[in-house]
Amino acid sequence: MLRFNNPSFAAALAEIHTKCFEAPWPEPIFKDLLALPTTFGFMVEQAFILCSDLGTDLEILTLGVLPDYRRKGLATELLNALKQYAKDNAKSNIFLEVKSTNTPAIRLYQKNDFVQTGYRKNYYHEGNQTFDAMCLTWHQKTSD
Ligand SMILES: CC(C)(COP(=O)(O)OP(=O)(O)OC[C@H]1O[C@@H](n2cnc3c(N)ncnc32)[C@H](O)[C@@H]1OP(=O)(O)O)[C@@H](O)C(=O)NCCC(=O)NCCS
């Protein structure tokens, strides 16, 4: 598991993203995000998670696992790496938005102790279509 925070990773992330999403982010978006001091992520060869440091909290910007490598626990490993980072760096919460129709991702997050904390109608715009977002949060337990 590699932690990255450098724009030189943009091409590798865009390549995985293209194979994971119907509306993938192009390489320049990853370059711009990783040029910010607050953006970082964790990756293995077939998967990555990209995050933003919000000070006392973290936000998941995107997460993708190549189709042939799914249901092998890779996304769970990435989430565990991020939770460990949150614990080590005194971050209270991890936030994210997920398309309300994305059942695999919602199940993944629920299984990993994320709970729904909001709902945003028409949050995603793809061509002429809009999609609602569920807002999910993982709360650090003070006993952890
Ligand atoms: C969602 C995604 C990241 C899951 O990655 P993954 O490596 O397959 O996830 P894991 O193997 O760690 O799965 C952990 C649990 O999540 C749930 N889950 C994952 N994929 C699922 C699916 N297709 N259907 C139902 N539940 C699913 C299951 O509970 C699974 O546990 P199990 O395999 O023991 O039943 C992957 O499908 C993906 O990249 N999808 C496209 C991009 C995307 O939607 N990203 C999230 C945007 S926020």
The ligand as a Gaussian input file, in Angstrom:
#p B3LYP/6-31G(d) Opt

LIG

0 1
 C      -17.392000       0.086000      -4.997000
 C      -16.004000      -0.537000      -5.210000
 C      -14.947000       0.513000      -4.865000
 C      -15.862000      -1.741000      -4.260000
 O      -14.543000      -2.244000      -4.359000
 P      -14.172000      -3.747000      -3.938000
 O      -12.689000      -3.847000      -3.846000
 O      -14.855000      -4.699000      -4.833000
 O      -14.825000      -3.842000      -2.480000
 P      -14.501000      -4.962000      -1.368000
 O      -14.038000      -6.221000      -2.028000
 O      -13.629000      -4.374000      -0.322000
 O      -15.977000      -5.222000      -0.803000
 C      -16.313000      -5.088000       0.552000
 C      -17.816000      -5.241000       0.730000
 O      -18.534000      -4.224000      -0.005000
 C      -19.785000      -4.759000      -0.489000
 N      -19.768000      -4.796000      -1.966000
 C      -18.726000      -4.548000      -2.792000
 N      -19.117000      -4.689000      -4.085000
 C      -20.421000      -5.047000      -4.056000
 C      -21.379000      -5.352000      -5.055000
 N      -21.067000      -5.322000      -6.382000
 N      -22.638000      -5.659000      -4.684000
 C      -22.991000      -5.708000      -3.373000
 N      -22.110000      -5.438000      -2.365000
 C      -20.847000      -5.115000      -2.708000
 C      -19.865000      -6.185000       0.070000
 O      -20.473000      -6.096000       1.332000
 C      -18.379000      -6.532000       0.194000
 O      -18.155000      -7.557000       1.111000
 P      -18.236000      -9.109000       0.596000
 O      -17.446000      -9.200000      -0.683000
 O      -17.641000      -9.871000       1.752000
 O      -19.698000      -9.377000       0.387000
 C      -15.816000      -1.044000      -6.667000
 O      -16.947000      -1.810000      -7.034000
 C      -15.646000       0.063000      -7.694000
 O      -14.536000       0.499000      -7.974000
 N      -16.770000       0.514000      -8.303000
 C      -16.740000       1.560000      -9.336000
 C      -16.298000       2.894000      -8.782000
 C      -17.149000       3.342000      -7.616000
 O      -18.373000       3.220000      -7.604000
 N      -16.476000       3.939000      -6.593000
 C      -17.111000       4.448000      -5.386000
 C      -17.544000       5.842000      -5.615000
 S      -17.846000       6.696000      -4.100000

